[in-house]
Amino acid sequence: GNYDGLGTVRVEELKIASQLLGFSKCHIWNDLQDHPNQPWSPVQVATNLETYILNYLPQQQPPQNQQQEWKALHKIVFLTFDYHGVSGHINHRDTFLGVQYFLSK
């Protein structure tokens, strides 16, 4: 979200939206630059998601008697663009496709 130089504004907007939605964490990438005509590899988007999940979520399994509680505390929610993105940005569409690719693996 830094195509118009509003990246820091967009980060704050996402953090506030996450809090309003009741999320305990909000992870925002800055390694892919927003641009209406610059495509992103959906595979790269999926790889970023996988890296985040492997690095930031607890890897240990819960005790047998606490599995339901553990699952409730460790849900993952992806908020992304739809296929058309915002303002026709190609990389917004690619973000959507990357999340779809990740979830299909």
mmCIF file of the C-alpha atoms, coordinates in Angstrom:
data_MODEL
# 
_entry.id   MODEL 
# 
loop_
_atom_site.group_PDB 
_atom_site.id 
_atom_site.type_symbol 
_atom_site.label_atom_id 
_atom_site.label_alt_id 
_atom_site.label_comp_id 
_atom_site.label_asym_id 
_atom_site.label_entity_id 
_atom_site.label_seq_id 
_atom_site.pdbx_PDB_ins_code 
_atom_site.Cartn_x 
_atom_site.Cartn_y 
_atom_site.Cartn_z 
_atom_site.occupancy 
_atom_site.B_iso_or_equiv 
_atom_site.pdbx_formal_charge 
_atom_site.auth_seq_id 
_atom_site.auth_comp_id 
_atom_site.auth_asym_id 
_atom_site.auth_atom_id 
_atom_site.pdbx_PDB_model_num 
ATOM 1   C CA . GLY A 1 1   ? 0.000   0.000   0.000   1.00 0.00 ? 1   GLY A CA 1 
ATOM 2   C CA . ASN A 1 2   ? 2.797   2.465   -0.641  1.00 0.00 ? 2   ASN A CA 1 
ATOM 3   C CA . TYR A 1 3   ? 2.148   3.270   -4.296  1.00 0.00 ? 3   TYR A CA 1 
ATOM 4   C CA . ASP A 1 4   ? 0.979   6.786   -3.452  1.00 0.00 ? 4   ASP A CA 1 
ATOM 5   C CA . GLY A 1 5   ? 3.493   7.190   -0.610  1.00 0.00 ? 5   GLY A CA 1 
ATOM 6   C CA . LEU A 1 6   ? 0.826   6.335   1.966   1.00 0.00 ? 6   LEU A CA 1 
ATOM 7   C CA . GLY A 1 7   ? 2.424   3.122   3.239   1.00 0.00 ? 7   GLY A CA 1 
ATOM 8   C CA . THR A 1 8   ? 2.688   4.216   6.868   1.00 0.00 ? 8   THR A CA 1 
ATOM 9   C CA . VAL A 1 9   ? -0.919  5.424   6.780   1.00 0.00 ? 9   VAL A CA 1 
ATOM 10  C CA . ARG A 1 10  ? -2.091  2.080   5.357   1.00 0.00 ? 10  ARG A CA 1 
ATOM 11  C CA . VAL A 1 11  ? -0.145  0.153   8.037   1.00 0.00 ? 11  VAL A CA 1 
ATOM 12  C CA . GLU A 1 12  ? -1.885  2.138   10.775  1.00 0.00 ? 12  GLU A CA 1 
ATOM 13  C CA . GLU A 1 13  ? -5.263  1.637   9.092   1.00 0.00 ? 13  GLU A CA 1 
ATOM 14  C CA . LEU A 1 14  ? -4.708  -2.123  8.993   1.00 0.00 ? 14  LEU A CA 1 
ATOM 15  C CA . LYS A 1 15  ? -3.641  -2.235  12.638  1.00 0.00 ? 15  LYS A CA 1 
ATOM 16  C CA . ILE A 1 16  ? -6.744  -0.299  13.698  1.00 0.00 ? 16  ILE A CA 1 
ATOM 17  C CA . ALA A 1 17  ? -9.004  -2.504  11.546  1.00 0.00 ? 17  ALA A CA 1 
ATOM 18  C CA . SER A 1 18  ? -7.414  -5.623  13.057  1.00 0.00 ? 18  SER A CA 1 
ATOM 19  C CA . GLN A 1 19  ? -8.070  -4.355  16.574  1.00 0.00 ? 19  GLN A CA 1 
ATOM 20  C CA . LEU A 1 20  ? -11.670 -3.483  15.719  1.00 0.00 ? 20  LEU A CA 1 
ATOM 21  C CA . LEU A 1 21  ? -12.144 -6.998  14.327  1.00 0.00 ? 21  LEU A CA 1 
ATOM 22  C CA . GLY A 1 22  ? -10.763 -8.479  17.564  1.00 0.00 ? 22  GLY A CA 1 
ATOM 23  C CA . PHE A 1 23  ? -7.532  -9.949  16.170  1.00 0.00 ? 23  PHE A CA 1 
ATOM 24  C CA . SER A 1 24  ? -4.718  -10.386 18.660  1.00 0.00 ? 24  SER A CA 1 
ATOM 25  C CA . LYS A 1 25  ? -2.000  -10.001 16.000  1.00 0.00 ? 25  LYS A CA 1 
ATOM 26  C CA . CYS A 1 26  ? -1.630  -8.315  12.652  1.00 0.00 ? 26  CYS A CA 1 
ATOM 27  C CA . HIS A 1 27  ? 1.339   -9.093  10.407  1.00 0.00 ? 27  HIS A CA 1 
ATOM 28  C CA . ILE A 1 28  ? 2.054   -6.724  7.529   1.00 0.00 ? 28  ILE A CA 1 
ATOM 29  C CA . TRP A 1 29  ? 4.669   -7.299  4.823   1.00 0.00 ? 29  TRP A CA 1 
ATOM 30  C CA . ASN A 1 30  ? 6.683   -4.526  3.250   1.00 0.00 ? 30  ASN A CA 1 
ATOM 31  C CA . ASP A 1 31  ? 8.811   -6.603  0.904   1.00 0.00 ? 31  ASP A CA 1 
ATOM 32  C CA . LEU A 1 32  ? 6.480   -6.405  -2.108  1.00 0.00 ? 32  LEU A CA 1 
ATOM 33  C CA . GLN A 1 33  ? 6.001   -2.900  -3.501  1.00 0.00 ? 33  GLN A CA 1 
ATOM 34  C CA . ASP A 1 34  ? 2.486   -1.851  -4.448  1.00 0.00 ? 34  ASP A CA 1 
ATOM 35  C CA . HIS A 1 35  ? 2.015   -0.620  -8.014  1.00 0.00 ? 35  HIS A CA 1 
ATOM 36  C CA . PRO A 1 36  ? -1.052  -0.751  -10.265 1.00 0.00 ? 36  PRO A CA 1 
ATOM 37  C CA . ASN A 1 37  ? 0.854   -2.260  -13.195 1.00 0.00 ? 37  ASN A CA 1 
ATOM 38  C CA . GLN A 1 38  ? 3.479   -4.401  -11.435 1.00 0.00 ? 38  GLN A CA 1 
ATOM 39  C CA . PRO A 1 39  ? 2.468   -8.039  -11.046 1.00 0.00 ? 39  PRO A CA 1 
ATOM 40  C CA . TRP A 1 40  ? 3.472   -10.154 -8.077  1.00 0.00 ? 40  TRP A CA 1 
ATOM 41  C CA . SER A 1 41  ? 4.084   -13.844 -8.300  1.00 0.00 ? 41  SER A CA 1 
ATOM 42  C CA . PRO A 1 42  ? 1.217   -15.670 -6.577  1.00 0.00 ? 42  PRO A CA 1 
ATOM 43  C CA . VAL A 1 43  ? 3.792   -18.334 -5.688  1.00 0.00 ? 43  VAL A CA 1 
ATOM 44  C CA . GLN A 1 44  ? 5.877   -15.669 -3.897  1.00 0.00 ? 44  GLN A CA 1 
ATOM 45  C CA . VAL A 1 45  ? 2.807   -14.463 -2.015  1.00 0.00 ? 45  VAL A CA 1 
ATOM 46  C CA . ALA A 1 46  ? 2.094   -18.082 -0.968  1.00 0.00 ? 46  ALA A CA 1 
ATOM 47  C CA . THR A 1 47  ? 5.735   -18.557 0.071   1.00 0.00 ? 47  THR A CA 1 
ATOM 48  C CA . ASN A 1 48  ? 5.545   -15.419 2.228   1.00 0.00 ? 48  ASN A CA 1 
ATOM 49  C CA . LEU A 1 49  ? 2.422   -16.784 3.935   1.00 0.00 ? 49  LEU A CA 1 
ATOM 50  C CA . GLU A 1 50  ? 4.056   -20.140 4.554   1.00 0.00 ? 50  GLU A CA 1 
ATOM 51  C CA . THR A 1 51  ? 7.204   -18.504 5.951   1.00 0.00 ? 51  THR A CA 1 
ATOM 52  C CA . TYR A 1 52  ? 5.161   -16.371 8.309   1.00 0.00 ? 52  TYR A CA 1 
ATOM 53  C CA . ILE A 1 53  ? 3.117   -19.299 9.550   1.00 0.00 ? 53  ILE A CA 1 
ATOM 54  C CA . LEU A 1 54  ? 6.166   -21.511 10.095  1.00 0.00 ? 54  LEU A CA 1 
ATOM 55  C CA . ASN A 1 55  ? 8.128   -18.757 11.860  1.00 0.00 ? 55  ASN A CA 1 
ATOM 56  C CA . TYR A 1 56  ? 5.481   -17.132 14.009  1.00 0.00 ? 56  TYR A CA 1 
ATOM 57  C CA . LEU A 1 57  ? 2.967   -19.756 15.056  1.00 0.00 ? 57  LEU A CA 1 
ATOM 58  C CA . PRO A 1 58  ? 3.695   -22.131 17.921  1.00 0.00 ? 58  PRO A CA 1 
ATOM 59  C CA . GLN A 1 59  ? 5.055   -25.400 16.571  1.00 0.00 ? 59  GLN A CA 1 
ATOM 60  C CA . GLN A 1 60  ? 4.417   -27.613 19.597  1.00 0.00 ? 60  GLN A CA 1 
ATOM 61  C CA . GLN A 1 61  ? 1.305   -29.721 19.765  1.00 0.00 ? 61  GLN A CA 1 
ATOM 62  C CA . PRO A 1 62  ? -1.039  -29.200 22.709  1.00 0.00 ? 62  PRO A CA 1 
ATOM 63  C CA . PRO A 1 63  ? -1.724  -31.886 25.273  1.00 0.00 ? 63  PRO A CA 1 
ATOM 64  C CA . GLN A 1 64  ? -4.536  -34.240 24.209  1.00 0.00 ? 64  GLN A CA 1 
ATOM 65  C CA . ASN A 1 65  ? -6.984  -32.800 26.728  1.00 0.00 ? 65  ASN A CA 1 
ATOM 66  C CA . GLN A 1 66  ? -6.419  -29.186 25.542  1.00 0.00 ? 66  GLN A CA 1 
ATOM 67  C CA . GLN A 1 67  ? -6.645  -29.529 21.757  1.00 0.00 ? 67  GLN A CA 1 
ATOM 68  C CA . GLN A 1 68  ? -9.959  -27.701 21.332  1.00 0.00 ? 68  GLN A CA 1 
ATOM 69  C CA . GLU A 1 69  ? -8.817  -24.752 23.435  1.00 0.00 ? 69  GLU A CA 1 
ATOM 70  C CA . TRP A 1 70  ? -5.457  -24.619 21.596  1.00 0.00 ? 70  TRP A CA 1 
ATOM 71  C CA . LYS A 1 71  ? -7.176  -24.626 18.201  1.00 0.00 ? 71  LYS A CA 1 
ATOM 72  C CA . ALA A 1 72  ? -9.500  -21.817 19.291  1.00 0.00 ? 72  ALA A CA 1 
ATOM 73  C CA . LEU A 1 73  ? -6.516  -19.685 20.325  1.00 0.00 ? 73  LEU A CA 1 
ATOM 74  C CA . HIS A 1 74  ? -4.473  -20.332 17.181  1.00 0.00 ? 74  HIS A CA 1 
ATOM 75  C CA . LYS A 1 75  ? -6.822  -19.640 14.308  1.00 0.00 ? 75  LYS A CA 1 
ATOM 76  C CA . ILE A 1 76  ? -5.500  -17.963 11.199  1.00 0.00 ? 76  ILE A CA 1 
ATOM 77  C CA . VAL A 1 77  ? -7.603  -15.460 9.296   1.00 0.00 ? 77  VAL A CA 1 
ATOM 78  C CA . PHE A 1 78  ? -6.568  -14.107 5.909   1.00 0.00 ? 78  PHE A CA 1 
ATOM 79  C CA . LEU A 1 79  ? -8.020  -10.769 4.885   1.00 0.00 ? 79  LEU A CA 1 
ATOM 80  C CA . THR A 1 80  ? -7.186  -10.056 1.280   1.00 0.00 ? 80  THR A CA 1 
ATOM 81  C CA . PHE A 1 81  ? -8.497  -8.477  -1.879  1.00 0.00 ? 81  PHE A CA 1 
ATOM 82  C CA . ASP A 1 82  ? -11.018 -10.115 -4.154  1.00 0.00 ? 82  ASP A CA 1 
ATOM 83  C CA . TYR A 1 83  ? -9.974  -11.087 -7.677  1.00 0.00 ? 83  TYR A CA 1 
ATOM 84  C CA . HIS A 1 84  ? -10.486 -7.533  -8.944  1.00 0.00 ? 84  HIS A CA 1 
ATOM 85  C CA . GLY A 1 85  ? -8.439  -5.803  -6.230  1.00 0.00 ? 85  GLY A CA 1 
ATOM 86  C CA . VAL A 1 86  ? -8.787  -2.117  -5.455  1.00 0.00 ? 86  VAL A CA 1 
ATOM 87  C CA . SER A 1 87  ? -8.608  0.371   -8.313  1.00 0.00 ? 87  SER A CA 1 
ATOM 88  C CA . GLY A 1 88  ? -7.647  -2.415  -10.710 1.00 0.00 ? 88  GLY A CA 1 
ATOM 89  C CA . HIS A 1 89  ? -4.170  -2.941  -9.227  1.00 0.00 ? 89  HIS A CA 1 
ATOM 90  C CA . ILE A 1 90  ? -2.685  -6.097  -10.749 1.00 0.00 ? 90  ILE A CA 1 
ATOM 91  C CA . ASN A 1 91  ? -0.789  -6.978  -7.571  1.00 0.00 ? 91  ASN A CA 1 
ATOM 92  C CA . HIS A 1 92  ? -3.999  -6.826  -5.535  1.00 0.00 ? 92  HIS A CA 1 
ATOM 93  C CA . ARG A 1 93  ? -5.358  -9.580  -7.779  1.00 0.00 ? 93  ARG A CA 1 
ATOM 94  C CA . ASP A 1 94  ? -2.061  -11.452 -7.396  1.00 0.00 ? 94  ASP A CA 1 
ATOM 95  C CA . THR A 1 95  ? -2.396  -11.259 -3.605  1.00 0.00 ? 95  THR A CA 1 
ATOM 96  C CA . PHE A 1 96  ? -5.808  -12.911 -3.878  1.00 0.00 ? 96  PHE A CA 1 
ATOM 97  C CA . LEU A 1 97  ? -4.366  -15.584 -6.215  1.00 0.00 ? 97  LEU A CA 1 
ATOM 98  C CA . GLY A 1 98  ? -1.406  -16.152 -3.874  1.00 0.00 ? 98  GLY A CA 1 
ATOM 99  C CA . VAL A 1 99  ? -3.683  -16.775 -0.909  1.00 0.00 ? 99  VAL A CA 1 
ATOM 100 C CA . GLN A 1 100 ? -5.768  -19.155 -3.008  1.00 0.00 ? 100 GLN A CA 1 
ATOM 101 C CA . TYR A 1 101 ? -2.622  -20.980 -4.117  1.00 0.00 ? 101 TYR A CA 1 
ATOM 102 C CA . PHE A 1 102 ? -1.395  -21.239 -0.520  1.00 0.00 ? 102 PHE A CA 1 
ATOM 103 C CA . LEU A 1 103 ? -4.708  -22.650 0.682   1.00 0.00 ? 103 LEU A CA 1 
ATOM 104 C CA . SER A 1 104 ? -4.797  -25.204 -2.152  1.00 0.00 ? 104 SER A CA 1 
ATOM 105 C CA . LYS A 1 105 ? -1.383  -26.683 -1.270  1.00 0.00 ? 105 LYS A CA 1 
# 
